[in-house]
């Protein structure tokens, strides 16, 4: 099984992501933004960073890179599992592969901190993650306020697309635990085979780094890919 | 053009004419102006800095290069250095701070090392404008560090009116490299190609070194805004990747970043340190806008540029690597055997100078033995009356700017990227896990108030505190870097204050047997005739024995004994509490340096052989605030039951709030008390049992003073922007 780590010139979490996948016993291959072919991959991750400097709007330019057209084809034609992390989330919304957008944090500052998340919806791509499970992971972003037009939020929850939410340490949802002004404390969204989150699972691989819940999330995803690969794609 | 147009004196001009045997043309004069500036030549500080100890068993390369390098393990070198960007950050805080980060990162890259950490040491005034500067500077540090993907893992902040018009922005960067990838500016050979890599050259930052960084501020300083450069971390990242790839492939003969004084200092310093000459064709330098003169091209401080020296056979590959990252790489000239900097524009010669005139012949102030000896003399100062102890005092100190939690600053920095940060900015030091190569401990400190009345004591105190911070986690110091910030060196008092600070750093480093491997001096931190406190920012890099499990910095376990480990002094001079409670700053206590080494060693060995449940160096705000910080990590379910031996209320204040050197607070199992006491007392340290760790969210002292967790945390965690109740 090969998982592609899609990198743009300004990606900066690519090395950490490759390290995390390698720790999980998966073969990670770096996919340059100029690539046109992804059909040999079992799945792809778009890691964090500042893809093209992001002076315009995070992810806006990256969404138009050649590799994103190939990624879109692979999602539409082969249901390629894709996971976006931080800037990867921004790129996936800019590319229209996930609903909604990510706006600048409401307080106007970059925010790096530890944050507890709650699983709000289950998915075949993350077997083992149950609704209500708590995960502790770092966030580090300036534009992470998830936004979706008025009236569309309920549909997002009903469709199980509202995937992860920011909570307090006990898993309770309230405004004080919202680090960036996301609607409904949303931290992660999923749609079909595509999922993305602002927090960084690749930074939460070991307890000595503060938490190994990222290990839990990425392992679940890899299990999901193995099952999908076993049933549908081989 | 006149000498004063480029920041030189008439006497310096005479010297230039004497060296050259003719009058310089305007371009040549500009080159002298840049390289003979305080910022580039260290003309007022070099003789003082040469007195610092530079040798040590782990030193790979010391001062003189772009950064000091120490050996962490058989397979890993660590390059690290602190640098200042004070003047630009006052004029334009966001870009001033951002380019400060970019600049020191390129210094690290120029040693062939990949940056893995940044630390920031900031000083501001206390008025509203200062808070706006703080906001901008923090944004700028994050803007560059977060985007280029280097974590800001630790730092230090301080406040005083003395910094109101001269804020300090010192940034320390750390990089790692395999020893075989060692790189520097001193290895070029004649006949090699000079390749300029990175950003197109524009008109930004011309005279940054000579006019902005090497002069005092006055009311016209805002007109200097165009001398501040603008940073582009995206290009900075690409530049880093191209450069390091070329280093790893062994393609480069030598390497120099373009910083202050741009191409002028890069070409002259590289040539001089390699013992070669350089022939540069300025019309080949890619420009951002048409029409730059040779003068502007040589003096521009456009960011994100590197000068590579490449042998003919590697040129094609270097250009291909740059092209793959879509970074501009241009052949601009060659190294020669002449020892001259020889500049051409469209085929015509426009400057011809010996590089040693530019680099080595700058007039420098000398320091004689009596002056150096005199710098260690203690000033005659008075300390005022110490107020009686009362419980509100701790709340006031907890909420003061200098003792407050730094969280509102560091949470704007990505401190976890690269996934090595075991201890980050919420601790006293950073501990980074480097896998098979072990661990790196990084501490930075240097309270300006300690040097306000006695520069020597302040310099020595800062060195001892960073080393005590490393010792608290069992790390072995490999080297330190010093950032000296002071006033106008042409004034006797300011010069002497800087000298005393450096003398204190030198004596403490020598006593502790830790080398100073590089640093930075920023002078002219003076506005309308008022100088800042001389401020020495000291950074230390250490080898950590077990980075995945550093000693905790909390309160340990319920029932643990809480100890103060000290070196005898209870002088509260220059402490946060003295300022907050009395409004005065008296002299910081001096300590007998002869015993410093053995005390630090005793602590390091104890921590390594028999780690306590928790241990913390005594920090800003003294014993009281150190306990508060330990408590903050344990949380509200913990508490403290303490008693001080002193009955006298003034003595209680001194004991609870002094910041004298070489003190720690430890939590150990109660039944180990006798053993620990015996062990540490044998090395000249003193132990005071303060009490024990309890349950239940209260700290009780002597049965009558008490504080709740919630009250203390509410004060301590206030963001800096809320200053209305300050001073």
Interface residues (C-beta under 8 A of the other chain):
Chain A: X9 X10 X12 X13 X15 X16 X19 X20 X49 X50 X52 X53 X54 X55 X109 X110 X111 X112 X113 X138 X140 X142 X200 X202 X203 X205 X206 X208 X209 X210
Chain B: X139 X142 X146 X147 X148 X149 X232 X233 X234 X235 X237 X238 X325 X326 X410 X411 X412 X413 X414 X415 X416 X417 X418 X419 X421 X422 X433 X548 X549
